[in-house]
Amino acid sequence: MAANYNNSAWFYDRLSHLVYGRALVEAQVYLLQFIPPNSNLLIVGGGTGWILDEITRIHPSGLQVTYVEVAPKMIAISKTRDTGGNKVIFINDAMENVPLIDDFDIVVTPFFV
């Protein structure tokens, strides 16, 4: 059975910052600079989608992003993020239920693994 983060969607990012400070965010943002232009990304367990804003700052367009998140409320928040000219496909399901046929250049797993 997949975890459901619907009840924590509204305070999820604040709780993460309280527990980890900026260390976790800074580590994840640091690695984004290594995403090559025009990449095909898979984001698994993206939570509220804050990482989409950060990716767009570096790559305002040209990326293909498949965004998988199990919690509907997290997906709803993620859909409000700035994705610029990047193409984002949102999939609201548990990763193990998602048939993936694309080859991905980068896989991002914030809080998933």
KAJO-V208188 format. One record per backbone hydrogen bond with DSSP energy under -0.5 kcal/mol. CO is the residue of the C=O (numbers start at 1). NH is the residue of the N-H. Records with the same first field share a line. If there is no record, write none. Layout:
CO = NH  NH
This chain:
3 = 5
5 = 8  9
6 = 9
8 = 11  12
11 = 15
12 = 16
13 = 17
14 = 18
15 = 19
16 = 20
17 = 21
20 = 23
22 = 26
23 = 27
24 = 28
25 = 29
26 = 30
27 = 31
28 = 32
29 = 32  33
30 = 33
31 = 34
32 = 35
34 = 36
36 = 39
39 = 41  64
40 = 105  106
41 = 66
42 = 44  108
43 = 68
46 = 49
49 = 52  53
50 = 54
51 = 55
52 = 56
53 = 57
54 = 58
55 = 59
60 = 85
63 = 65  87
64 = 41
65 = 67  89
66 = 43  68
67 = 69  91
68 = 45  46
69 = 93
70 = 72
71 = 75
72 = 76
73 = 77
74 = 78
75 = 79
77 = 80
78 = 81
81 = 83
83 = 86
85 = 62
86 = 88
87 = 65
88 = 90
89 = 67
90 = 92
91 = 69  93
94 = 97
95 = 98
97 = 99
98 = 100
99 = 101
102 = 104
106 = 42
108 = 44
109 = 112  113
